[in-house]
Amino acid sequence: MGSSPSSDGGEARLNHYDYVIVGAGSAGCVLANRLSADTGKRVLLLEAGGTDWSPLIHMPAGLARLVNQRSVNWNYHTEPEPALDQRRLWWPRGKTLGGSSSINAMCYVRGVPADYDRWAQACGDPRWSWSHVLPWFLRSEDNSRGASALHGAGGPLGVSDLRHHNVLSAALIDAAASAGFARNDDFNGSAQAGFGLYQVTQRNGARCSTATAYLKPVRARGNLEVRTGVLVERVLLDGARVVGVQLRRGRRGSEQIEAGEVILAAGAINTPQLLMLSGLGPADHLRAHGIEVRADLPEVGEGLQDHLDICTLVGTERKKLSYDHLNELTTAVRWLRHRDGPGSSNIAEAGGFVRSALAEDERCDLQFHFVPALLDDHGRHRLPGDGYTLHACHLHPRSRGRLRLRSADPAQPIAIHAGYLSDPEGHDLRRMIAAARLSREILAQPAFDAYRGKPVFPEHALHTDAEYAGFIRRKAETIYHPVGSCRMGSDDRAVVDSELRVRGVQGLRVVDAAVMPSLPSGNTNAPTIMIAERASALILGST
Ligand SMILES: Cc1cc2nc3c(=O)[nH]c(=O)nc-3n(C[C@H](O)[C@H](O)[C@H](O)COP(=O)(O)OP(=O)(O)OC[C@H]3O[C@@H](n4cnc5c(N)ncnc54)[C@H](O)[C@@H]3O)c2cc1C
């Protein structure tokens, strides 16, 4: 291992860092920025994917094409899902600087106060309650509407109103109003319920991933090193203390890096895999794969939760209205010149939140995303014709899945058992049925009369719950919010404590969507960024 003179005149080990962050995603870029602000600390950020050079990442509407870009996506698939006709669902995850924040739909949603008050209760630490986490949301935010009691301005993360939206998105909001739902122009304001346009993680009409927001401005810091194209294979332990990581770059051999503290921010799928590969997980499962058990952590990979989503697709004869056949060249040229027009659209422009008759508490239990295009199979295969799509998901599922190693080989993806609709009482299925019924009701409103063509999915009118259940089993997909696979909690089985330290070892934290004890009422990027903001302060000892 090499050495060089350090600023205090002593010898600094070249291969030693105070903090090694694994994964440059939503959380990892925040950590890299905040931890390297202390110039006395050496920080290394390791990312398996490449740089975020692709213009499709930065032009918001490029996300329609990103779905087929394997180079920036882990392209996971679940195992056959028993409650979904044994289908294997596609689970995209970002694999580039910015992680999933570089390929996501940019909807900026935090959830509601009760979500975080539940977290605080679940992990026995009031510092995760709404009143304590709100300042961390505000710290991250640079809202184009300016600062207020519930919004921040001047933070790294650009949050803006859309510069362009489709006439069909406006029809959705009108249709929801005539179906009895309020208009809401701020889902992160005093009330979440209602329909409106999403605010988006954009600045000046361009995507604001965490790589753009947090990493780019500090890349020149001498104490921050960023390496892309490196797969971290496991964390290294000396007894019960984590002392570094082992990584691999392409076909070159493995390399070991020393660390004062390792922070896993590899996301809800890869972080538990890394823990297990390091001997930190369910003891019997690790032994079955020939991995030496360093700490028996039974819930690593358990507790997986996701928002299951059902799409209703309707065709339209009004050609050139939807984004189905957008002229890509004109769109890109306009966006490059003016940073506006359809190129600045996040595609999932409008949506809403509803508290259904089945809601069990004061929170909305259904969320909607509207896409002015026929979006089947995540848009991976274009359907003929033009149309529009209403996504509907249930926000608080009881079903839980799990992640299990296929082998001890770090290059082999972990097996994802999402466990959708597996709750024995049918609680989740009833809510998905309510969500699908409501989608049809909203799309049947007069606001769509001028646009409505033939139904695409479902192909025919559905009436009974059994018919809706069949449709859901045949067509439901993820809306990309896996969390909870390394649950934070105060009990012995929780994977991390309320300061995100992995139980049973020293010098290791998990800081990403995996630690969420339960899904928030909405999308998961902003909550993950908040977790990383808070974790940075915990690590630096400033909270
Ligand atoms: C298609 C899509 C659309 C979405 N839309 C929205 C939306 O509109 N709004 C919203 O709020 N949320 C959305 N989400 C969800 C949100 O983006 C994620 O919840 C959030 O980004 C998760 O952040 P994370 O830090 O936990 O993981 P990620 O951002 O996924 O970061 C993990 C990083 O770790 C890297 N990594 C993994 N394993 C290793 C390893 N072994 N070695 C080195 N590096 C590794 C990965 O390559 C990745 O860069 C969407 C997600 C997807 C995929």
PDBQT file of the ligand as one rigid body, heavy atoms in Angstrom, charges set to zero:
ROOT
HETATM    1  C1  LIG A 601     -37.746   4.130 -13.296  1.00  0.00    +0.000 C 
HETATM    2  C2  LIG A 601     -37.872   4.763 -11.937  1.00  0.00    +0.000 A 
HETATM    3  C3  LIG A 601     -38.767   5.822 -11.758  1.00  0.00    +0.000 A 
HETATM    4  C4  LIG A 601     -38.903   6.417 -10.506  1.00  0.00    +0.000 A 
HETATM    5  N1  LIG A 601     -39.651   7.546 -10.387  1.00  0.00    +0.000 NA
HETATM    6  C5  LIG A 601     -39.611   8.249  -9.224  1.00  0.00    +0.000 A 
HETATM    7  C6  LIG A 601     -40.207   9.534  -9.131  1.00  0.00    +0.000 A 
HETATM    8  O1  LIG A 601     -40.768  10.064 -10.094  1.00  0.00    +0.000 OA
HETATM    9  N2  LIG A 601     -40.119  10.197  -7.943  1.00  0.00    +0.000 N 
HETATM   10  C7  LIG A 601     -39.506   9.645  -6.849  1.00  0.00    +0.000 A 
HETATM   11  O2  LIG A 601     -39.502  10.274  -5.796  1.00  0.00    +0.000 OA
HETATM   12  N3  LIG A 601     -38.948   8.422  -6.910  1.00  0.00    +0.000 NA
HETATM   13  C8  LIG A 601     -38.946   7.735  -8.078  1.00  0.00    +0.000 A 
HETATM   14  N4  LIG A 601     -38.299   6.546  -8.169  1.00  0.00    +0.000 N 
HETATM   15  C9  LIG A 601     -37.694   5.977  -6.942  1.00  0.00    +0.000 C 
HETATM   16  C10 LIG A 601     -36.432   6.692  -6.481  1.00  0.00    +0.000 C 
HETATM   17  O3  LIG A 601     -35.686   7.152  -7.576  1.00  0.00    +0.000 OA
HETATM   18  C11 LIG A 601     -35.616   5.731  -5.600  1.00  0.00    +0.000 C 
HETATM   19  O4  LIG A 601     -36.385   5.349  -4.491  1.00  0.00    +0.000 OA
HETATM   20  C12 LIG A 601     -34.324   6.353  -5.087  1.00  0.00    +0.000 C 
HETATM   21  O5  LIG A 601     -33.568   6.862  -6.142  1.00  0.00    +0.000 OA
HETATM   22  C13 LIG A 601     -33.528   5.297  -4.308  1.00  0.00    +0.000 C 
HETATM   23  O6  LIG A 601     -32.313   5.860  -3.901  1.00  0.00    +0.000 OA
HETATM   24  P1  LIG A 601     -31.147   4.952  -3.285  1.00  0.00    +0.000 P 
HETATM   25  O7  LIG A 601     -30.055   5.880  -2.911  1.00  0.00    +0.000 OA
HETATM   26  O8  LIG A 601     -31.712   4.070  -2.251  1.00  0.00    +0.000 OA
HETATM   27  O9  LIG A 601     -30.687   3.974  -4.478  1.00  0.00    +0.000 OA
HETATM   28  P2  LIG A 601     -30.170   4.324  -5.931  1.00  0.00    +0.000 P 
HETATM   29  O10 LIG A 601     -30.477   5.727  -6.291  1.00  0.00    +0.000 OA
HETATM   30  O11 LIG A 601     -30.685   3.254  -6.825  1.00  0.00    +0.000 OA
HETATM   31  O12 LIG A 601     -28.582   4.232  -5.805  1.00  0.00    +0.000 OA
HETATM   32  C14 LIG A 601     -27.844   3.071  -5.599  1.00  0.00    +0.000 C 
HETATM   33  C15 LIG A 601     -26.512   3.239  -6.322  1.00  0.00    +0.000 C 
HETATM   34  O13 LIG A 601     -25.599   2.254  -5.869  1.00  0.00    +0.000 OA
HETATM   35  C16 LIG A 601     -24.909   1.707  -6.969  1.00  0.00    +0.000 C 
HETATM   36  N5  LIG A 601     -24.478   0.361  -6.592  1.00  0.00    +0.000 N 
HETATM   37  C17 LIG A 601     -25.280  -0.691  -6.316  1.00  0.00    +0.000 A 
HETATM   38  N6  LIG A 601     -24.538  -1.755  -5.983  1.00  0.00    +0.000 NA
HETATM   39  C18 LIG A 601     -23.239  -1.380  -6.030  1.00  0.00    +0.000 A 
HETATM   40  C19 LIG A 601     -22.019  -2.057  -5.780  1.00  0.00    +0.000 A 
HETATM   41  N7  LIG A 601     -21.987  -3.330  -5.385  1.00  0.00    +0.000 N 
HETATM   42  N8  LIG A 601     -20.855  -1.373  -5.954  1.00  0.00    +0.000 NA
HETATM   43  C20 LIG A 601     -20.876  -0.056  -6.337  1.00  0.00    +0.000 A 
HETATM   44  N9  LIG A 601     -22.040   0.630  -6.581  1.00  0.00    +0.000 NA
HETATM   45  C21 LIG A 601     -23.197  -0.029  -6.421  1.00  0.00    +0.000 A 
HETATM   46  C22 LIG A 601     -25.950   1.726  -8.072  1.00  0.00    +0.000 C 
HETATM   47  O14 LIG A 601     -25.391   1.592  -9.351  1.00  0.00    +0.000 OA
HETATM   48  C23 LIG A 601     -26.637   3.053  -7.833  1.00  0.00    +0.000 C 
HETATM   49  O15 LIG A 601     -26.002   4.111  -8.497  1.00  0.00    +0.000 OA
HETATM   50  C24 LIG A 601     -38.159   5.913  -9.399  1.00  0.00    +0.000 A 
HETATM   51  C25 LIG A 601     -37.262   4.857  -9.577  1.00  0.00    +0.000 A 
HETATM   52  C26 LIG A 601     -37.104   4.280 -10.833  1.00  0.00    +0.000 A 
HETATM   53  C27 LIG A 601     -36.124   3.152 -11.000  1.00  0.00    +0.000 C 
ENDROOT
TORSDOF 0
